[in-house]
Amino acid sequence: MNRIAANTLETLRLLPRAALILMVLAAPVLAVPSMRTDVGATIDAPAMKKSGVGFVLLVSLRRG
């Protein structure tokens, strides 16, 4: 009986922590449908500036 009571108490002690972790993990998933209702709400990253370093690096490596 003591072992069952100890396991039950340990499980009940871990339930709030597990519920908190589940809420934190589920919050972004549950927020997606609410964002889709508004067409104007688009989250976009700022455009990267093109500096042309990749082409210069490619040409310099081919000559070497």
N, C-alpha and C positions, 0 to 999 in steps of 0.2 A: 504493500500500500504506500509506503514511503517513497519508493522509486517512482510510482505512477504520479504521486503528488509533486515530486521534485521535477519530473519531466513536464508536467502541466504548468507548473509555475515558471519554469524556464521558457517554455513556449509562449506563455502569456507575457513574459518580460520582453521577448524579442518581437512580438507583434507590432508595437508602435514603431520601432525602428524599420521593420520591413515595410510597413505601410507608408512611411515617409520616403523611403527609397523608391517604392513603386510610384508614388505621386510625382516625385522629381523626374523619373524616367518617362512617365506617361504625359507630362505636361506639354512637351512639344508636339507629340502625336495628336493630342486632343485639341491643340490650338490651330492645326492646319485647316480643318473644315471651317472654322470661323474666319480665317483669313481669305478663304476662297469665295466667301459670299460678297466681298467688296472687290470689284474689278480694279479699282484704282490703287489698291494696296499692293504694290510690287516692291519686294525687297531686292535690290540689285547692287552688285559690287561696283565700285568706281572703276572706270575704264583705265587700263594700264597704258602708260605713255610708251609709244614705240621709240626706242632709242637706236635701233639698227645695230646693236652690238653683236647679235647672233650672226648676221651676214658677214660682218668684219671678221669675226672669229672663224667662220667657215672658210673664208677665202685665205686667211692666214694659215690655217691648218692644212689646206690643200697645197699650198706653196711649199710647205716645210718638208 
